[in-house]
Amino acid sequence: MRFLPLIWAAVMRKPVRTILTLLSVMVAFTLFGITIGMNATFDKVAASAHDDRIFTNQRFFGTGMPRAQAGQTAQLPGIAQVAYFDVLSGYHENQRNRAFALMASENYGKVFPDWPITSAEWDMLHKTRDGVLVSRIQAEHWHLKPGDIFTIVSPQNKRADGKAWDLKVLAVVPDLAYMTGGFMVGNYEYFNKALPLGKQDKIGQILTQVSDPSQTAAIAQQIDNHFANSATATLSTTEKAALDISSNGLDLATLDRKIALAGMFMVLFLTANGIAQSVRERLAEFATLKTIGFTDRSVVLLVFMEAALPCLLGAALGVGLAAVLSSQLPRLFPPGQGTPPLPTMTVMLFVWAAVCASIVALVSAALPALRLKRMDIATALSGRAT
């Protein structure tokens, strides 16, 4: 406690320099919190992926896959069950308010039992042709509650009768971690039969559950081989690969760590330079402290605490700001547009921020402390030390 007045006097000696250092540390740790938080999100999403599911899309650009391909896929060896969906996309009330609904087949919930939708809610959806289940994020965006009618105008998916799509909200359900913009899920049969005849029986994606998870990759290749010579070739990906951010050749997790490390080097440079300059300006003061009985250890501890104060405070403020930005990011995007993956603020992130801030403070104080330990007291008191 006896050091607190000395530390406060030291940091307030040059208040502008102290504030700028604190702000720099805060910005660096905001970047640290976001990047390391993104890594936690990527790990969480990858861990949630199932070994026994395959996503099959149209390999080349087109108007969608024939629904018959889902039936053919279900007949292939090793397939347990198949679901499919198409997307009803458009806008709500205003063209700037983009909206979408995933129109799912009746057995979608069986292929995705891990979705936060109960069997009763799935049954209710498929008994109500124009019904829709809305996740909490989407319900908050559109101010929806069960019983409301949500209208989507879709130039891409015009109804045969020319009307807009009026969807009845049946229930508000929990969100999925990897669908950061929320979701709406409706009834494919209702969607399909309402389209003009020439546009019916098209699907956007086939979702396959296999019997043996160890054969998932081989079965994905088998599906593509089966449709290789068809008019609609396919591209099948295991769910593990689809949700693995490094599978596209760009290791974002490593990139995030490098960005965080660059931020730490910036903090180290600024803090070390500030502490070195502060000590250089106060050599006579430190010599006086030694004269009145402060040991080398006490002086070194004083310098370390002077470096640690802006580092630890800036780290706390920076990571806290990162957490606030992460929670508010969905509000910055228009309803229905979706949001990118959001950083996950874990306990370990705060622990690592404290550890990194302490290391930066320790390294920053090392050379000035060594200089003070070797300082000639008489020379410093005379004012000749530089």
C-alpha positions as CSV (number, residue, x, y, z in Angstrom):
1,M,0.0,0.0,0.0
2,R,2.9,2.4,0.6
3,F,3.7,2.3,-3.1
4,L,0.2,3.6,-4.2
5,P,0.9,7.3,-3.7
6,L,4.3,6.9,-5.5
7,I,2.7,5.0,-8.4
8,W,-0.1,7.5,-8.7
9,A,2.3,10.4,-8.7
10,A,4.4,8.7,-11.4
11,V,1.6,8.0,-13.8
12,M,0.1,11.5,-13.3
13,R,3.4,13.2,-13.9
14,K,2.7,13.2,-17.6
15,P,-1.1,12.7,-17.8
16,V,-1.3,13.1,-21.6
17,R,1.3,10.4,-22.1
18,T,-0.5,8.1,-19.6
19,I,-3.9,8.6,-21.2
20,L,-2.5,7.9,-24.7
21,T,-0.7,4.8,-23.5
22,L,-3.9,3.6,-21.7
23,L,-6.0,4.2,-24.9
24,S,-3.4,2.4,-27.0
25,V,-3.4,-0.6,-24.7
26,M,-7.3,-0.6,-24.6
27,V,-7.5,-0.6,-28.4
28,A,-4.9,-3.4,-28.6
29,F,-6.8,-5.5,-26.1
30,T,-10.1,-4.8,-27.8
31,L,-8.6,-6.3,-30.9
32,F,-7.2,-9.1,-28.8
33,G,-10.6,-9.8,-27.3
34,I,-12.4,-9.9,-30.7
35,T,-9.8,-12.1,-32.5
36,I,-9.3,-14.6,-29.6
37,G,-13.1,-14.6,-29.1
38,M,-13.6,-15.4,-32.8
39,N,-11.3,-18.4,-32.3
40,A,-13.5,-19.6,-29.4
41,T,-16.5,-19.2,-31.7
42,F,-14.9,-21.2,-34.5
43,D,-13.9,-24.0,-32.0
44,K,-17.5,-24.0,-30.6
45,V,-19.1,-24.3,-34.0
46,A,-16.7,-27.0,-35.2
47,A,-17.3,-29.0,-32.0
48,S,-21.1,-28.8,-32.6
49,A,-20.8,-30.4,-36.1
50,H,-22.0,-34.0,-36.4
51,D,-19.9,-36.8,-37.9
52,D,-22.9,-38.4,-39.6
53,R,-24.3,-35.7,-41.8
54,I,-23.7,-34.5,-45.3
55,F,-24.7,-31.3,-47.1
56,T,-25.3,-31.7,-50.9
57,N,-25.5,-28.7,-53.2
58,Q,-25.8,-28.1,-56.9
59,R,-22.2,-28.1,-58.2
60,F,-22.7,-25.5,-60.8
61,F,-24.9,-22.4,-60.8
62,G,-28.5,-23.1,-61.7
63,T,-32.2,-22.9,-60.7
64,G,-32.0,-25.6,-58.1
65,M,-31.9,-29.4,-57.9
66,P,-34.8,-31.6,-58.9
67,R,-36.5,-33.0,-55.8
68,A,-36.2,-36.4,-57.3
69,Q,-32.5,-36.3,-56.5
70,A,-33.3,-36.4,-52.8
71,G,-35.3,-39.6,-53.4
72,Q,-32.4,-41.1,-55.4
73,T,-29.9,-40.2,-52.7
74,A,-32.0,-42.0,-50.1
75,Q,-31.7,-45.2,-52.1
76,L,-27.9,-45.2,-52.0
77,P,-26.1,-47.7,-49.7
78,G,-25.2,-46.4,-46.2
79,I,-27.9,-43.6,-46.2
80,A,-30.1,-43.6,-43.1
81,Q,-32.4,-40.8,-44.0
82,V,-32.6,-37.7,-46.3
83,A,-34.2,-34.3,-45.8
84,Y,-34.1,-31.2,-48.1
85,F,-35.1,-27.6,-48.2
86,D,-35.4,-24.5,-50.4
87,V,-35.2,-20.9,-49.4
88,L,-38.0,-18.4,-49.6
89,S,-36.2,-15.1,-49.9
90,G,-37.5,-11.6,-50.4
91,Y,-38.3,-8.6,-48.3
92,H,-40.8,-7.5,-45.6
93,E,-42.8,-4.3,-46.2
94,N,-39.7,-2.5,-47.6
95,Q,-37.1,-3.7,-50.1
96,R,-34.4,-2.7,-47.7
97,N,-35.8,-5.2,-45.1
98,R,-34.4,-8.4,-46.5
99,A,-36.2,-11.5,-45.1
100,F,-35.9,-15.2,-45.7
101,A,-37.4,-18.5,-44.5
102,L,-36.0,-22.0,-44.8
103,M,-38.8,-24.1,-46.2
104,A,-38.0,-27.6,-44.9
105,S,-39.2,-31.1,-45.8
106,E,-41.3,-33.0,-43.3
107,N,-38.5,-35.1,-41.9
108,Y,-36.0,-32.3,-41.5
109,G,-36.3,-32.5,-37.7
110,K,-35.3,-36.2,-37.8
111,V,-32.1,-35.4,-39.7
112,F,-31.4,-32.5,-37.3
113,P,-32.6,-33.7,-33.9
114,D,-30.1,-31.3,-32.3
115,W,-31.9,-28.2,-33.5
116,P,-33.6,-26.5,-30.5
117,I,-37.1,-27.4,-31.9
118,T,-39.2,-29.9,-30.1
119,S,-41.1,-32.8,-31.8
120,A,-44.4,-31.1,-30.9
121,E,-43.2,-27.9,-32.7
122,W,-42.1,-29.8,-35.8
123,D,-45.5,-31.6,-35.8
124,M,-47.3,-28.3,-35.4
125,L,-45.3,-26.8,-38.3
126,H,-46.1,-29.6,-40.7
127,K,-49.8,-29.6,-39.8
128,T,-50.0,-25.9,-40.5
129,R,-49.1,-25.5,-44.2
130,D,-48.5,-21.7,-44.0
131,G,-46.9,-21.9,-40.5
132,V,-43.4,-20.8,-39.6
133,L,-41.2,-21.3,-36.6
134,V,-39.2,-18.2,-35.7
135,S,-35.9,-18.1,-33.7
136,R,-35.6,-15.5,-30.9
137,I,-33.2,-13.2,-32.9
138,Q,-35.6,-13.0,-35.8
139,A,-38.5,-12.6,-33.5
140,E,-36.8,-9.7,-31.8
141,H,-35.8,-8.1,-35.2
142,W,-39.4,-8.2,-36.5
143,H,-41.2,-7.9,-33.2
144,L,-43.0,-11.2,-33.7
145,K,-45.0,-13.4,-31.3
146,P,-47.0,-16.6,-31.9
147,G,-50.1,-15.9,-33.9
148,D,-48.7,-13.0,-35.9
149,I,-48.7,-13.0,-39.7
150,F,-45.3,-12.3,-41.3
151,T,-45.5,-11.3,-44.9
152,I,-42.6,-11.8,-47.4
153,V,-42.7,-10.3,-50.8
154,S,-40.5,-12.5,-53.0
155,P,-39.7,-11.4,-56.6
156,Q,-37.5,-14.6,-56.9
157,N,-40.2,-17.0,-55.7
158,K,-43.5,-15.6,-57.0
159,R,-46.6,-17.5,-56.1
160,A,-48.8,-18.9,-58.9
161,D,-51.7,-16.7,-57.7
162,G,-49.6,-13.5,-57.6
163,K,-50.0,-13.0,-53.8
164,A,-47.4,-12.3,-51.2
165,W,-46.3,-15.1,-48.8
166,D,-48.3,-14.7,-45.6
167,L,-46.6,-16.9,-42.9
168,K,-48.3,-17.5,-39.6
169,V,-45.9,-17.5,-36.6
170,L,-46.5,-20.7,-34.7
171,A,-43.8,-20.5,-32.0
172,V,-40.6,-18.7,-31.1
173,V,-37.8,-21.1,-30.6
174,P,-34.1,-20.9,-29.4
175,D,-31.3,-19.9,-31.8
176,L,-28.5,-21.9,-33.2
177,A,-24.9,-20.8,-32.4
178,Y,-23.8,-20.8,-36.1
179,M,-26.9,-19.0,-37.4
180,T,-26.0,-15.7,-35.9
181,G,-28.7,-13.8,-37.7
182,G,-31.4,-16.2,-36.5
183,F,-33.7,-18.3,-38.7
184,M,-37.3,-18.9,-39.8
185,V,-38.3,-22.4,-40.8
186,G,-41.5,-23.2,-42.8
187,N,-43.2,-25.9,-44.7
188,Y,-41.7,-27.0,-48.0
189,E,-44.9,-28.6,-49.3
190,Y,-46.8,-25.4,-48.8
191,F,-44.1,-23.5,-50.5
192,N,-43.7,-26.0,-53.4
193,K,-47.4,-26.2,-54.2
194,A,-47.9,-22.5,-54.2
195,L,-45.3,-21.9,-56.9
196,P,-46.1,-21.9,-60.7
197,L,-46.1,-25.5,-62.1
198,G,-42.8,-25.0,-64.0
199,K,-41.0,-24.0,-60.8
200,Q,-42.3,-26.8,-58.6
201,D,-40.3,-29.7,-57.2
202,K,-37.0,-27.8,-57.0
203,I,-34.8,-27.9,-53.9
204,G,-31.8,-25.9,-52.7
205,Q,-30.0,-28.5,-50.7
206,I,-30.1,-32.1,-49.7
207,L,-29.2,-33.1,-46.2
208,T,-28.2,-36.7,-45.6
209,Q,-27.7,-38.7,-42.4
210,V,-25.5,-41.8,-42.8
211,S,-25.7,-45.1,-40.9
212,D,-22.0,-45.3,-40.1
213,P,-20.3,-42.0,-39.2
214,S,-16.9,-43.5,-40.1
215,Q,-18.0,-43.7,-43.7
216,T,-19.4,-40.2,-44.0
217,A,-16.6,-38.8,-46.3
218,A,-16.8,-41.9,-48.6
219,I,-20.6,-41.7,-48.9
220,A,-20.3,-38.0,-49.7
221,Q,-18.1,-38.9,-52.6
222,Q,-20.5,-41.7,-53.5
223,I,-23.3,-39.2,-53.8
224,D,-21.3,-37.0,-56.2
225,N,-20.3,-40.0,-58.3
226,H,-23.9,-41.1,-58.6
227,F,-24.9,-37.7,-60.0
228,A,-21.7,-36.9,-61.9
229,N,-23.3,-37.5,-65.3
230,S,-26.7,-36.1,-64.5
231,A,-28.0,-32.7,-65.7
232,T,-27.5,-31.5,-62.1
233,A,-24.1,-32.5,-60.8
234,T,-23.7,-32.2,-57.1
235,L,-21.0,-31.2,-54.6
236,S,-21.3,-33.0,-51.2
237,T,-19.5,-31.9,-48.1
238,T,-19.5,-33.5,-44.6
239,E,-20.9,-31.3,-41.9
240,K,-17.5,-31.5,-40.1
241,A,-15.8,-30.1,-43.2
242,A,-18.5,-27.5,-43.9
243,L,-18.2,-26.0,-40.4
244,D,-14.4,-26.2,-40.2
245,I,-13.2,-22.7,-41.1
246,S,-9.7,-24.0,-42.1
247,S,-11.2,-26.4,-44.7
248,N,-11.2,-23.7,-47.4
249,G,-7.4,-23.4,-47.3
250,L,-7.4,-20.2,-45.1
251,D,-6.6,-20.9,-41.5
252,L,-8.5,-18.0,-39.9
253,A,-7.7,-19.3,-36.4
254,T,-4.0,-18.9,-37.0
255,L,-4.5,-15.5,-38.7
256,D,-6.5,-14.3,-35.7
257,R,-3.7,-15.3,-33.3
258,K,-1.2,-13.5,-35.4
259,I,-3.3,-10.3,-35.4
260,A,-3.6,-10.6,-31.6
261,L,0.1,-11.1,-31.3
262,A,0.8,-8.0,-33.5
263,G,-1.4,-6.1,-31.1
264,M,0.6,-7.3,-28.1
265,F,3.9,-6.2,-29.8
266,M,2.4,-2.8,-30.4
267,V,1.4,-2.6,-26.7
268,L,4.9,-3.8,-25.7
269,F,6.6,-1.1,-27.8
270,L,4.5,1.7,-26.5
271,T,4.6,0.7,-22.9
272,A,8.3,-0.1,-22.9
273,N,9.1,3.3,-24.5
274,G,6.8,5.1,-22.0
275,I,8.3,3.4,-19.0
276,A,11.9,3.9,-20.2
277,Q,11.3,7.6,-20.8
278,S,9.5,8.0,-17.4
279,V,12.4,6.3,-15.6
280,R,15.0,8.4,-17.5
281,E,13.2,11.6,-16.4
282,R,13.2,10.6,-12.8
283,L,16.6,9.1,-12.1
284,A,17.3,11.7,-9.4
285,E,14.0,10.7,-7.7
286,F,14.9,7.0,-7.7
287,A,18.3,7.8,-6.4
288,T,16.7,9.7,-3.5
289,L,14.4,6.7,-2.8
290,K,17.5,4.5,-2.6
291,T,19.2,7.0,-0.3
292,I,16.3,7.0,2.2
293,G,16.3,3.2,2.4
294,F,14.4,1.7,-0.6
295,T,16.1,-1.5,-1.7
296,D,16.8,-2.5,-5.3
297,R,13.9,-4.9,-5.0
298,S,11.5,-2.2,-3.9
299,V,12.5,0.1,-6.7
300,V,12.2,-2.6,-9.3
301,L,8.7,-3.5,-7.9
302,L,7.7,0.2,-8.1
303,V,8.7,0.4,-11.8
304,F,6.9,-2.9,-12.6
305,M,3.7,-1.6,-10.9
306,E,3.9,1.6,-12.8
307,A,4.0,-0.4,-16.0
308,A,1.4,-2.8,-14.9
309,L,-1.3,-0.2,-14.1
310,P,-2.0,1.0,-17.7
311,C,-1.5,-2.5,-19.0
312,L,-4.0,-4.2,-16.7
313,L,-6.5,-1.4,-16.7
314,G,-6.2,-1.1,-20.5
315,A,-6.6,-4.9,-20.8
316,A,-9.8,-4.9,-18.7
317,L,-11.3,-1.9,-20.6
318,G,-10.3,-3.4,-23.9
319,V,-11.7,-6.8,-23.4
320,G,-14.8,-5.3,-21.8
321,L,-15.3,-3.1,-24.9
322,A,-14.8,-6.2,-27.1
323,A,-17.6,-8.0,-25.1
324,V,-19.9,-5.0,-25.6
325,L,-19.2,-4.7,-29.3
326,S,-19.8,-8.5,-29.7
327,S,-23.2,-8.3,-28.0
328,Q,-24.3,-5.2,-29.9
329,L,-23.1,-6.2,-33.4
330,P,-26.3,-7.9,-34.4
331,R,-28.2,-4.7,-33.9
332,L,-26.0,-2.9,-36.4
333,F,-27.2,-5.1,-39.3
334,P,-30.6,-4.7,-41.0
335,P,-33.2,-7.3,-40.1
336,G,-33.0,-10.4,-42.2
337,Q,-29.5,-9.8,-43.5
338,G,-27.8,-12.1,-41.0
339,T,-24.6,-11.3,-39.2
340,P,-21.1,-12.7,-39.3
341,P,-20.0,-15.1,-36.6
342,L,-19.7,-13.3,-33.3
343,P,-16.8,-13.5,-30.8
344,T,-17.4,-15.7,-27.8
345,M,-16.3,-14.1,-24.5
346,T,-15.1,-17.1,-22.5
347,V,-13.5,-17.0,-19.0
348,M,-10.2,-18.2,-20.4
349,L,-10.2,-15.1,-22.7
350,F,-10.2,-12.8,-19.7
351,V,-7.5,-15.0,-18.0
352,W,-5.3,-14.8,-21.1
353,A,-5.8,-11.1,-21.4
354,A,-4.6,-10.6,-17.7
355,V,-1.6,-12.9,-18.3
356,C,-0.6,-11.1,-21.5
357,A,-1.0,-7.7,-19.8
358,S,1.2,-8.9,-17.0
359,I,3.9,-10.2,-19.3
360,V,3.9,-7.0,-21.3
361,A,4.3,-5.0,-18.1
362,L,7.1,-7.3,-16.9
363,V,9.0,-7.1,-20.2
364,S,8.5,-3.3,-20.4
365,A,9.9,-2.8,-16.9
366,A,12.8,-5.1,-17.3
367,L,15.4,-2.8,-18.9
368,P,14.5,0.3,-16.9
369,A,14.6,-1.8,-13.7
370,L,18.0,-3.2,-14.7
371,R,19.3,0.4,-15.3
372,L,18.1,1.5,-11.8
373,K,19.7,-1.5,-10.2
374,R,23.1,-0.5,-11.7
375,M,22.6,3.2,-11.2
376,D,25.3,5.2,-9.5
377,I,23.4,7.1,-6.8
378,A,25.9,10.0,-6.5
379,T,25.9,10.6,-10.3
380,A,22.1,10.4,-10.4
381,L,21.7,12.9,-7.5
382,S,24.1,15.3,-9.2
383,G,21.9,15.3,-12.3
384,R,24.6,14.1,-14.6
385,A,23.0,10.7,-15.2
386,T,21.2,10.3,-18.6
